Amino acid sequence: MASNKIIFSNALLIFAGIVGFFLVMKIFGLEDVSELRFLNFAFVLYGINRAIKTNIVKNHESLYFSNFLLGIGTSIIAVALTILGLIIYVDFIDAGFMTILEQSSFWGQNLSLPLVVFALAIEGIASSVICSFILMQYYKNYKVSNTMVT
C-alpha cells in the first residue's frame, strides 16, 4: 500500500472523527464546554497509530524515521482539513462560534478567524510531532510479525 494512501486515508479518518465529535457536541449543546474539545486528541492518536501500524504491517516498513514522518504527515493533513472545516463552519454556518471561543478561558478576547487559524496550525503541528513521537517510542522495537491492523 502506498504511503500517500495510508497518510490520506488516516488523515480523513481523523478529520471525520473530529467533525463527528464536534457535531455531536453541537447537537447536545455542549459546544461551549471547552474542556471537551481536548478529546480530539484521542482521534489524532488513533489515526496516527493506525497509519503507523498499517505502514509496518502492509509495507513491512520498520524504519523509525520513515514511520515517524508518516505519523507527522498524517496528522498535519488532518490538521489542515480541520482548519479548512473550521473556516467553512465559521464563514457559512455559524459565525457565532467565534464568540463561543472568546468566552472560553483558553482563547481570550478579541479573536479573529485568521488568529484562530494561526493558533490552531501551530498547536496542530506541535501535537502532530508530539503524538508521532509518543507512538514511535512504542513502535521503535516492535516486530512486524507481532502487529495486526485494526
N, C-alpha and C positions, 0 to 999 in steps of 0.2 A: 504494500500500500504506500502510495506516495506521501512524503512528509507534509506537503502542502494540503493534501486532502485530510490528513489527520488534524492539522492545525485548524483548518476552516470548519470542519465538522464539529470539533470540540469547542471552538470559539462560538459557533452558532448555538451549541448546546448550553454554554454558559450564558449567552445573551438571552436565550429563551427562558432559562431558569430565573434570571434576574427580572426580566419583563413580567413573567408569570407571577413571581413573588410580589412585585410592586402592584400588579393588577389586583391580586388578592388583598393586599393592604388597602388599596383604594376602595374596593368593594365593601370591605368591612369597616371602612372609616378610620383606618389606622395609619394613614399616610403622614399624620403629624407626630407620630411616635418615632423620633429619630433613632432611638436605640435599635429598633427593628431593622433599620437599613444596614446595620453591620452584619446581618445574617447573610448578605450577598457574598460575603467572604467564603461561606460554605460552598456556594455554587462555583466560585472560582477555583477553590481547592479540588473539588470533584472533577471539574473539566480538565484541569492541568494534570491531575493524577491519571485520568482516563487517557489523555493524549500520550503521556509518557509510557504508560503501561501498554497501550496499543503499539507504539513505536518499538518497544522492547520485544513484544510477542510476535507481531506481524513482520517487522523489518529486521528482527534479530539485531537491533542496534543497542549496544551496551556501552557506548562511549559516553562518559559523564557529560562532557561539554555539549555534545550533539543533543542529548535529551534535555539538558538544561536550557539550551536555546529554543528547542521545540516547545518547552513549557512556557518560556517567556513570550515566544511568538504567539502561542495560543491565547494567552491572557491579554496581550496587547491588542490583538484583533478584537477580542471580546470587549475590551475597554473602549475601543474606537466605536464599535457598534452600539454600545450602551450610551456613549456620549451623543452619538447621532440620534439615538432614540430619545434621549432627554431633550435635545434641541427641537425635534419634531413635536414632542409632547408639550413643551412649554410654548412653542410658537403657534401650534394649531389646535391643541386640545384643551389645555388648562394653564393659562398664564398665571393663575393664582398660586401655582406650585412654588413660584419664586418667593411669595410671601410666607409659605409654609417653611421653606428653607431659612428665611430670615428669622423666623420665630424660634427656630431650634437653637440650642446653645452651641452647637458645633460650628455653624457658619458665620454668625454675626449679622450685622445690619448692612444696609445699602448695597445689596448684591445686584450684580448684573449677570446676564447669561454668559457673556464671554469670561467673566471672572470665575463663575462656577465651572465652566468647561475647562478652563486652565487648571483649576484646583483638582478637578476630577482626573484630568490627564496626568498630572504629577502624582497624585495618590494612586492612580491605576498602574502607572509604570512602576512605582515603588513596590506596590503589592504584588505585581507580576514577578518581579525579581525575587522578592522575599518568599512567596509561595513556591516558586520553582526551586529555589534553594532548599527550602524545608523538605520538599518532596524528594529532591535529589539526594538528600542525606539518607533517606530510606532506600532509594534505588541504587545507590552507588555500589553496593556489594550484592545486589540481587541477581540471581542467576536466571537466565531466560527460561529454563525448564520449570522453574517454580512459579511462574506468573500465569495468570489467566485474565483475559479481558472480560470485564463485566458489562 
